[in-house]
């Protein structure tokens, strides 16, 4: 037997013994057979475009909050200068006053951009999930599809707000409790608080991904399997956030990387997140799900256990 035959035989035996491994292999095969890499690239493109109106809208909201609070403006400017290295931090700090003065116009542009780019992004994500899930896009009327996308976008936006509030609020509350109890100087309390923040983030991310996996495929979904896939996606997403934060910290502190390093790094990070979403969607789709007439042929090889 050649090396390839031995490896194939070994993998086949392991898949027979370990249903989770068989499920993982079938999920990856589904991802590749539906051109998951190309779908992830399309999602990355629309995600990157949607970032700019979101940033404008966020800046406008911050401008309204800061308009009548001079002390908070100064604190924000100092925070930017202290945490954003180099000339970029100085420029961003100086632009705070200009943002406050033009907050209305910035908000209108950002809101219009979010409506246009956001619907394009969620529509592209829906198409990608449908293809990975069922190997073909579900045909819908234009108005019906857009209304469904708008509902998914609003739900996702609310979920993100809840996620941020849950993570930040829970971590802040834990810090206050530790300080109130006089345990802030105890060894390990900082690690415990950080672990609590990560746990809250995992819960929030799981709910977000579960919303996507249940809402966007436009077909019957087994909630338990979707929740497991969402948890898997949330764990991978948190790991990618750690890697992305480390990368951006390194490149922004080193002027030799050039001004485009952050943008390129962001594109790479979004692409990795997009691939993660589609791979976990494939894992969810190849698990126990209600039968559908348009479902991909996902019959395991003879003698291979069915994934759960």
SULVENLIN-V91017 format. One line per field, one symbol per residue. phi: phi as a letter, one per 40 degrees, with the letter a starting at -180 (. if undefined). psi: psi as a letter, one per 20 degrees, with the letter a starting at -180 (. if undefined). burial: 1 if it has 16 or more other ideal C-beta (glycine too) atoms within 10 Angstrom, else 0. Layout:
phi=???
psi=???
burial=???
This chain:
phi=.ccccccccccccccccbdcccccccccccdcccfdccccccccdcccccccccccccccccccccdbbcccccccccccccbbcgcccccccccccccccbccccccccccccccccccccccccdccccccbgacccbcdcccccccccccccccccccccccccccccccccccccccgbccccgccccccccccccccccccccccdccccccfadbccccccccccccccccccccccccccccccccbcccgccccccccccccccccccccccccccccccbccbcccccbccccgccccb
psi=qrgghggggghgghhhhnhhggggghghhgghhjlhghghhgggghgghihghgggghggghghhihkngghggggghgghhioqahgggghghigghgghkhgghgggggghggghghgghghhggghgghgjjqpppqqgggghghggghgghgghhgghgggggggggghgghggghikjhippihghggghgggghgggghghghhgghhghhlrppohgghhghhgghgghghghhgggggghgghhioiiiriigggghgggghgggghgghghhhgghjaoqqqqhjqqolpqqpipqpq.
burial=00000000000000100000111111100110010100110011111101001101101101100100000010011001000000001001100100110010011011001100111011111111111111100100000010011001100100100010011001100110010000000000100010011001111111111111111111101000111111111101100100010010001100000000100011001111111111111111111010000011010100010010
